């Protein structure tokens, strides 16, 4: 039933497909499901090497239970901006899945998504624990990891004792620059191989072409990031006005 929730039988088929080395698109085709549904299901439940259908089914049931509890709270305290609570929760799960797919551990990805979707731009550890329905210890561990990666910033409330944590908007710029530098390093290493493999040989030509391509990409990424950095700090409505 495309569009409905995955059944336990479908999860078994996903596990079998992964074991057979099938691509997400092929598994999705056999299930008559969107590829994004299969990708999200696998990444949300351990990734292609650790996916277990029984655990995925149990996790889904637990998420549904949390959503029902959250929905009851949402009815008691509606969003000040008139947002659909269910749509927000679904989007937060999607954003979390994207962070996980980029290599961020699950709990850390959940904290990142939660902070990203906070209108205040920051939350206390207690607020994070309540929103994510996890223990304070889990939040503390996630925050420590994210801080070590410069993905969140910590500051103290004005006139108060509590610490707040915010998702640093500049992280997108820093991430782009880090990626560009990594690409530059690969280019430099490729170019070193030219002399080793012998200039003019097929291998050396391949390495030189790769180095030239990667240098161009890296320079373009850095230039674009520098030019667009201010966009990250635009106030509501400013981007529309500039456009």
ABEGO torsion letter per residue (X at the ends): XBGBBBBAAAAAAAAAAAAAGBBAAAAAAAAGBBAAAAAAAAAAAGEAAABBAAAAAAAAAAAAAAAAAAAAAAAABBBAAGBBAAAAAAAAAAAAAAAAAAGBBAAAAAAAAAAAABAAGBBBAAAAAAAAGBBAAAAAAAAAAAAAAGABBBBBBBGBABBBBBBBAAAAAAAAAAAAAAAAAAAAAAAAAAAAAEBGBAAAAAAAAAAAAAAAAAAAAAAAAAAAAAAAABBBGAAAAAX
